[in-house]
Amino acid sequence: MAGTEHVISMEESLSKKVSFVREEAGETSRRRQSIEIEEEASSTSKIRKANLEKLKEAGPKITRNPDDPKTTPKIQEVPALLRGHRNFKKYFEPRVVSLGPIHHGKKEYQAAEDFKLGMACKFVEDSGKSGEVLLGKIAENIKQLKQYFDEKVAEKYDDETLAWMLFVDGCAVLQSIHSVVHQEIIKKLKIKNDQMGFAQQDLFLLENQLPYQLLLVLMDSSAKKEDLKESIETFMSRMAHERGEYVGKAGETNGTPIHLLDLLRTKLVGKSTTENKGRSNGLINSFKKLMTIFADLIPCKSKSGGEQEQSFRNVQELRAAGIYVKPAQTSLLTKISFDRSLKFFAGYLQLPLITVDDATGPKFFNLIAYEMCSDFDNDYGITSYVAFLDSLIDNPGDVKELRNAGILYNLLGSDEEVAQLFNEIGTDLVPDSAAYGDVKKKIQSHYRNQLKVWITQAIHEHFSSPWTILAFIAAILGLGLSAVQAFYAVKGDENKKQK
């Protein structure tokens, strides 16, 4: 028995030990889980803290501070929103020549490298300096010039490679512009007209820009400094198709341009000045004043009260509503106005002069892309103009109206092509909502007023010249005299009967 009890006792003892060990092991597992949970919570807390810190830091970055120095937009790739455009290559990539680092080295532009070297050589010869001296000037300023490019764009090249690239491209651009302005130079060079034409278009691509400061460094080092500056002014006026008032005055106070595309934008947008108003024909003006007195006696109300959204669609609809387009005496795109000297008569929408050719599409697309760059704080002047013009052009008939009014010069081809071009450029634009707000409000007010429309149409159709007005007055006088004669005739008959 004793042996048995001893055995049992030993078994119980072993059982207790096993149980104890199991309990110890269980505690260790729970402790490990607890530690893991604590570590996970700690890790989550760190991530959350880091994310909240990012959130805090993001606020000042997006907040406009009037005390902050104005940033200069970098030379960069076309914004992502436009990179998916179905005709991206057509409008945004070089046709003949690459300039700057973005498209440098691509095989499709290798043929133009000899052209650039030749033009650069010609520039050096005319400068009165050696190539070594001019290249040295660029190398001295390479740190500053590098800052004009987006970091992603310039980081692929070391300073020496970038300096040589900018030297060749800058000299070639200046010599090309000078040669285009002075055609006698072109005739002495082995350059085909189509090559030069496409090369000119390539100068105004966003991804093909060179710092204007680079051009200034090269011009300042040349014996032909003043001639080169005059050539740029003449060339840019041509590219902007400047006509009418303010020619050559746009951008005088805007400082040094960032690049040629920036200078083109300044030429097109210009600065606001007081509009000049013409005088209308004396007889027609007097007649309209009489009609205004009559119209003022008639109560007139819009179809609905309150502020109205834009309901007019194109030039032809405006014409049907008694609003006619006429040319402003300038090509500055900001000079859009609505003129209505008298309350109940025709409205006149004044639009700036515009020339449409093969380069119009690429120019406007790249100017719009430039305004869309996140580091360019601007008023979307080009975007707003294109959006407004697109609202006026739906079909070839609208283009014809603009042509007949002397506003649009069509060097592109058919009116259909022009309409398609602006409908394409105008797709998905987000203009400044306040742009031309006063003009749109006046047009809408006129458009909504049916009595005004009827009177305007009647005047425009039947009283557009002094002779029709005289005929109308004569007819009224004739009717009046006939009525007087009839009255006295009836009066005379009554008097005879009474006698």
C-alpha positions as a printed Julia matrix, in Angstrom:
499×3 Matrix{Float64}:
   0.0     0.0     0.0
   2.72    2.3     0.94
   4.39    1.78   -2.38
   1.15    2.39   -4.12
   0.48    5.56   -2.19
   3.98    6.67   -2.97
   3.4     6.1    -6.64
   0.11    7.98   -6.51
   1.76   10.77   -4.64
   4.46   11.03   -7.24
   1.85   11.1   -10.06
  -0.11   13.82   -8.29
   3.08   15.74   -7.81
   4.02   15.42  -11.46
   0.47   16.4   -12.43
   0.69   19.55  -10.33
   4.04   20.41  -11.85
   2.68   19.99  -15.37
  -0.32   22.12  -14.46
   1.97   24.77  -13.04
   4.12   24.75  -16.11
   1.02   25.07  -18.29
  -0.16   28.04  -16.26
   3.27   29.64  -16.57
   3.22   29.05  -20.29
  -0.28   30.55  -20.51
   0.83   33.67  -18.71
   3.79   34.03  -21.06
   1.49   33.79  -24.11
  -0.89   36.42  -22.74
   2.02   38.66  -21.85
   3.43   38.29  -25.37
   0.06   39.15  -26.87
  -0.18   42.15  -24.58
   3.28   43.32  -25.62
   2.42   42.88  -29.29
  -0.8    44.87  -28.87
   1.11   47.61  -27.07
   3.75   47.7   -29.81
   1.04   47.8   -32.5
  -0.75   50.62  -30.69
   2.53   52.47  -30.34
   3.27   52.01  -34.07
  -0.25   53.17  -35.0
   0.17   56.18  -32.77
   3.44   57.11  -34.49
   1.91   56.79  -37.98
  -1.11   58.82  -36.91
   1.1    61.47  -35.39
   3.2    61.66  -38.57
   0.07   61.97  -40.74
  -1.37   64.7   -38.55
   1.96   66.52  -38.73
   1.79   66.36  -42.54
  -1.74   67.75  -42.38
  -0.56   70.63  -40.22
   2.35   71.42  -42.53
   0.11   71.38  -45.62
  -2.0    74.33  -44.44
   0.58   77.11  -44.88
   1.62   75.68  -48.25
  -1.83   76.21  -49.74
  -2.61   79.49  -47.95
  -1.85   82.69  -49.87
   0.33   85.07  -47.89
   0.57   88.63  -49.29
   3.99   89.02  -47.63
   5.49   86.06  -49.46
   7.76   86.94  -52.41
   6.21   86.25  -55.81
   7.43   82.93  -57.19
   8.63   82.52  -60.76
   7.01   79.62  -62.63
   9.53   77.0   -63.69
  10.07   75.6   -67.17
   8.34   72.25  -66.86
   6.34   69.53  -68.55
   2.74   70.08  -69.64
   0.38   69.61  -66.64
  -1.06   66.11  -66.18
  -4.62   67.29  -66.95
  -3.61   67.99  -70.55
  -1.26   65.08  -71.11
  -4.17   62.78  -71.94
  -5.37   64.99  -74.81
  -5.97   62.9   -77.93
  -3.88   65.33  -80.02
  -1.16   65.83  -77.42
   1.7    65.16  -79.82
   0.26   67.52  -82.43
  -0.13   70.47  -80.07
   2.5    70.03  -77.36
   5.53   68.24  -78.82
   8.13   69.81  -81.15
   7.65   69.34  -84.88
  11.25   69.98  -85.94
  13.59   71.12  -83.19
  13.97   70.46  -79.47
  15.11   73.28  -77.2
  16.23   72.89  -73.61
  16.49   69.7   -71.56
  12.98   68.15  -71.75
  13.19   66.73  -75.29
  16.98   66.87  -75.63
  18.58   63.79  -77.17
  15.41   62.25  -78.62
  16.16   60.59  -81.94
  13.29   62.28  -83.8
  15.01   65.65  -83.31
  18.58   64.63  -84.14
  18.28   65.96  -87.7
  17.8    69.47  -86.28
  21.0    69.35  -84.21
  23.16   70.29  -87.21
  20.73   73.13  -87.97
  21.1    74.46  -84.41
  24.89   74.2   -84.49
  25.0    76.07  -87.8
  22.77   78.88  -86.51
  24.79   79.05  -83.28
  28.01   79.31  -85.3
  26.53   82.2   -87.32
  25.51   83.97  -84.09
  29.03   83.63  -82.65
  30.59   84.99  -85.85
  28.34   88.07  -85.79
  28.77   88.66  -82.05
  32.37   89.8   -82.26
  33.28   87.34  -79.49
  34.72   83.83  -79.57
  32.63   80.77  -78.85
  34.8    80.12  -75.81
  33.99   83.53  -74.33
  30.24   83.16  -74.89
  30.17   79.61  -73.54
  32.14   80.87  -70.54
  29.41   83.46  -69.85
  26.78   80.71  -69.78
  28.95   78.52  -67.55
  29.4    81.44  -65.12
  25.62   81.83  -64.85
  24.65   78.15  -64.99
  23.6    77.97  -61.3
  21.17   80.85  -61.79
  19.93   79.56  -65.17
  19.35   76.1   -63.7
  16.87   77.59  -61.24
  14.51   78.48  -64.1
  13.86   74.78  -64.72
  11.78   72.35  -62.72
  14.03   70.13  -60.6
  12.96   66.94  -62.42
  13.86   68.51  -65.75
  17.39   69.7   -64.99
  18.61   66.99  -62.61
  19.45   64.6   -65.47
  22.32   66.81  -66.64
  25.55   67.95  -65.01
  26.39   71.66  -65.14
  28.86   71.38  -68.03
  26.44   69.41  -70.24
  23.59   71.78  -69.43
  25.75   74.86  -70.1
  26.71   73.56  -73.56
  23.09   72.66  -74.35
  21.8    76.11  -73.35
  24.65   77.85  -75.16
  23.9    76.13  -78.5
  20.11   76.43  -78.16
  20.2    80.07  -77.02
  22.51   81.17  -79.84
  20.41   79.25  -82.38
  17.15   80.84  -81.18
  18.52   84.39  -81.3
  20.06   83.88  -84.74
  16.85   82.3   -86.08
  14.69   85.19  -84.85
  17.12   87.76  -86.25
  17.18   85.92  -89.6
  13.38   85.68  -89.85
  13.06   89.44  -89.28
  15.83   90.18  -91.78
  14.91   88.0   -94.74
  18.1    88.89  -96.6
  19.98   86.75  -94.05
  17.69   83.77  -94.68
  18.42   83.92  -98.4
  22.13   83.44  -97.7
  21.54   80.33  -95.57
  20.69   76.79  -96.64
  17.35   76.75  -94.85
  14.03   75.62  -96.33
  10.94   77.71  -95.65
   8.96   74.79  -94.21
  11.77   74.0   -91.75
  11.88   77.59  -90.55
   8.08   77.75  -90.34
   7.81   74.69  -88.09
  10.84   75.83  -86.07
   9.02   79.1   -85.32
   6.04   77.13  -83.97
   8.4    75.09  -81.78
   9.59   78.29  -80.08
   6.24   78.62  -78.28
   5.8    75.13  -76.85
   5.77   74.99  -73.04
   8.19   72.06  -72.96
  10.55   73.8   -75.4
  11.19   77.0   -73.45
  14.55   78.55  -72.63
  15.05   81.11  -69.84
  14.77   84.64  -71.22
  17.69   85.45  -68.93
  19.81   83.12  -71.09
  18.93   85.17  -74.18
  19.77   88.39  -72.32
  23.2    87.08  -71.3
  23.98   86.19  -74.92
  22.61   89.46  -76.33
  24.51   91.54  -73.79
  27.71   89.79  -74.89
  27.11   90.49  -78.59
  28.21   93.47  -80.66
  24.7    93.42  -82.19
  22.89   93.72  -78.86
  20.44   96.45  -79.91
  19.71   94.87  -83.3
  18.93   91.56  -81.63
  16.55   93.19  -79.13
  14.74   95.02  -81.93
  14.46   91.75  -83.85
  12.83   90.05  -80.86
  10.33   92.92  -80.49
   9.43   92.8   -84.2
   9.22   89.0   -84.22
   6.99   88.85  -81.13
   4.65   91.49  -82.57
   4.28   89.33  -85.66
   3.66   86.19  -83.63
   0.97   87.99  -81.62
  -0.49   89.42  -84.87
  -0.56   92.85  -83.26
  -2.83   95.33  -85.01
  -4.67   98.52  -84.15
  -4.14  100.44  -80.92
  -1.56   99.59  -78.23
   0.76   97.88  -80.75
   4.21   97.48  -79.22
   3.04   98.86  -75.84
   1.84   95.62  -74.25
   3.95   94.46  -71.35
   6.11   97.6   -71.1
   5.88   97.59  -67.31
   5.83   93.83  -66.74
   9.58   93.41  -66.18
  11.78   90.7   -67.66
   9.82   87.85  -69.25
  10.4    84.33  -67.97
  10.66   82.9   -71.48
   9.31   83.54  -74.99
   5.95   81.89  -74.26
   5.54   84.2   -71.26
   6.4    87.19  -73.47
   3.83   86.07  -76.06
   1.18   85.87  -73.34
   1.99   89.4   -72.22
   1.74   90.62  -75.81
  -1.7    89.04  -76.18
  -3.16   89.99  -72.81
  -1.61   93.45  -72.47
  -2.84   95.93  -69.9
  -6.23   97.56  -69.54
  -6.75  101.05  -70.88
  -9.73  103.28  -71.44
 -11.84  102.38  -74.43
 -12.35  104.93  -77.17
 -15.89  105.33  -78.36
 -16.83  106.36  -81.86
 -19.61  108.71  -82.86
 -22.67  107.48  -84.68
 -24.2   109.14  -87.72
 -26.01  112.34  -86.69
 -29.34  111.66  -88.44
 -29.53  108.04  -87.27
 -28.58  109.11  -83.76
 -31.31  111.76  -83.63
 -33.9   109.31  -84.9
 -32.89  106.72  -82.32
 -33.29  109.32  -79.56
 -36.88  109.91  -80.66
 -37.52  106.16  -80.6
 -35.97  105.95  -77.14
 -38.46  108.51  -75.81
 -41.24  106.35  -77.23
 -39.74  103.16  -75.8
 -39.37  104.72  -72.34
 -43.15  105.18  -72.21
 -43.68  101.41  -72.56
 -43.25   99.33  -69.41
 -40.71   96.6   -70.1
 -39.86   93.57  -68.08
 -37.58   90.57  -68.42
 -39.07   87.11  -68.59
 -38.01   86.42  -65.01
 -36.5    88.39  -62.2
 -33.25   87.92  -60.38
 -29.8    87.2   -61.73
 -29.85   85.15  -64.91
 -27.43   82.5   -66.07
 -26.0    82.76  -69.58
 -28.57   81.49  -72.07
 -27.17   82.9   -75.33
 -25.09   80.45  -77.32
 -23.37   81.84  -80.37
 -22.88   84.82  -82.68
 -25.88   83.97  -84.83
 -28.2    83.74  -81.82
 -26.92   87.09  -80.59
 -27.62   88.62  -83.98
 -31.17   87.26  -83.9
 -31.56   88.95  -80.52
 -30.37   92.3   -81.86
 -26.77   92.06  -80.67
 -24.15   92.61  -83.37
 -20.42   91.99  -83.28
 -17.97   94.65  -84.31
 -14.17   94.86  -84.16
 -12.36   96.57  -81.32
  -9.54   98.73  -82.61
  -6.9    96.45  -81.11
  -5.68   92.86  -81.04
  -5.32   92.77  -77.23
  -7.48   89.85  -76.11
  -8.72   91.62  -72.98
 -10.48   94.33  -74.99
 -13.96   92.82  -75.02
 -16.84   95.18  -74.3
 -20.58   95.53  -74.77
 -21.8    98.85  -76.09
 -25.4   100.07  -75.94
 -25.62  103.83  -76.0
 -29.42  103.84  -75.98
 -31.69  101.78  -73.79
 -33.86  100.02  -76.36
 -31.63   99.65  -79.39
 -29.04   97.32  -80.84
 -26.29   96.07  -78.62
 -22.77   95.85  -80.01
 -20.3    93.29  -78.75
 -16.79   94.56  -79.45
 -14.22   91.81  -79.94
 -10.45   92.1   -80.47
  -8.96   91.36  -83.86
  -7.67   87.81  -84.24
  -5.77   86.0   -86.98
  -6.26   82.23  -87.17
  -3.57   80.19  -88.91
  -1.73   76.86  -88.58
   0.09   78.07  -85.45
  -3.05   79.21  -83.58
  -3.87   75.78  -82.12
  -0.41   75.03  -80.68
  -0.02   78.61  -79.39
  -3.32   78.71  -77.51
  -2.97   75.17  -76.16
   0.51   75.9   -74.78
  -0.52   79.28  -73.36
  -3.42   77.54  -71.6
  -1.03   74.83  -70.34
   1.28   77.57  -69.05
  -1.58   79.23  -67.14
  -2.48   75.83  -65.65
   1.01   75.29  -64.16
   0.62   74.99  -60.39
   3.45   77.44  -59.67
   2.09   80.19  -61.95
  -0.18   82.61  -60.1
  -2.15   84.35  -62.85
  -5.59   85.63  -63.89
  -6.16   82.99  -66.63
  -6.41   85.74  -69.23
  -5.81   83.48  -72.25
  -8.01   80.67  -70.91
 -10.87   83.09  -70.22
 -10.63   84.64  -73.68
 -10.61   81.27  -75.47
 -13.57   80.06  -73.37
 -15.53   83.23  -74.2
 -14.74   82.99  -77.92
 -15.66   79.3   -77.9
 -19.06   80.22  -76.45
 -19.62   82.45  -79.5
 -18.5    79.89  -82.1
 -20.62   76.78  -82.55
 -20.5    76.29  -86.3
 -19.08   77.73  -89.55
 -21.88   80.31  -89.71
 -20.57   81.97  -86.56
 -17.05   82.12  -88.02
 -18.49   83.71  -91.17
 -20.21   86.4   -89.08
 -16.91   87.2   -87.36
 -15.1    87.31  -90.7
 -17.7    89.58  -92.27
 -17.48   91.91  -89.28
 -13.71   92.23  -89.81
 -12.88   90.61  -86.47
 -11.45   87.27  -87.56
  -8.87   86.78  -90.31
  -9.0    83.18  -91.5
  -5.63   81.97  -92.78
  -6.28   78.39  -91.66
  -8.66   77.18  -94.35
 -12.42   76.78  -94.26
 -14.75   78.28  -91.67
 -15.54   74.7   -90.64
 -11.88   74.15  -89.66
 -11.83   77.32  -87.55
 -15.05   76.32  -85.75
 -13.68   72.84  -85.05
 -10.39   74.28  -83.78
 -11.97   76.57  -81.18
 -14.46   73.89  -80.14
 -11.47   71.59  -79.53
  -9.39   74.18  -77.66
 -12.4    75.26  -75.62
 -13.18   71.77  -74.3
 -12.76   71.3   -70.51
 -11.48   74.82  -69.88
 -11.88   76.37  -66.44
 -11.66   80.16  -66.96
 -11.73   82.9   -64.36
 -15.42   83.03  -63.39
 -15.24   86.82  -63.04
 -13.7    87.4   -66.49
 -15.9    89.54  -68.74
 -18.59   89.34  -66.05
 -19.95   92.81  -66.79
 -20.05   92.08  -70.52
 -21.93   88.8   -70.01
 -24.39   90.48  -67.65
 -25.19   93.21  -70.18
 -25.58   90.71  -73.02
 -27.88   88.56  -70.91
 -29.98   91.55  -69.89
 -30.41   92.56  -73.53
 -30.98   88.97  -74.63
 -33.77   88.43  -72.09
 -35.7    91.56  -73.02
 -38.09   90.6   -75.83
 -39.44   94.1   -76.5
 -35.91   95.39  -76.82
 -35.15   92.58  -79.27
 -38.19   93.38  -81.45
 -37.46   97.11  -81.56
 -33.79   96.47  -82.29
 -34.58   94.08  -85.12
 -37.07   96.51  -86.64
 -34.59   99.39  -86.5
 -31.72   97.34  -87.86
 -33.76   95.82  -90.7
 -35.72   98.89  -91.74
 -33.77  101.94  -90.52
 -30.14  101.02  -91.09
 -29.45  104.04  -93.34
 -30.44  107.73  -93.4
 -32.48  107.2   -96.58
 -34.77  104.59  -95.03
 -35.28  106.88  -92.04
 -36.18  109.8   -94.34
 -38.56  107.54  -96.26
 -40.19  106.45  -93.0
 -40.57  110.05  -91.81
 -42.0   111.04  -95.2
 -44.48  108.17  -95.02
 -45.55  109.21  -91.51
 -45.95  112.83  -92.63
 -47.92  111.66  -95.67
 -50.25  109.61  -93.51
 -50.62  112.54  -91.14
 -51.49  114.96  -93.94
 -53.95  112.45  -95.42
 -55.6   112.08  -92.02
 -55.86  115.86  -91.63
 -57.37  116.21  -95.11
 -59.87  113.43  -94.42
 -60.8   115.04  -91.12
 -61.51  118.45  -92.69
 -63.36  116.85  -95.58
 -65.71  115.03  -93.18
 -66.05  118.19  -91.08
 -66.97  120.2   -94.19
 -69.68  117.72  -95.2
 -71.23  117.84  -91.73
 -71.33  121.67  -91.81
 -73.1   121.64  -95.19
 -75.75  119.23  -93.93
 -76.39  121.38  -90.87
 -76.99  124.41  -93.08
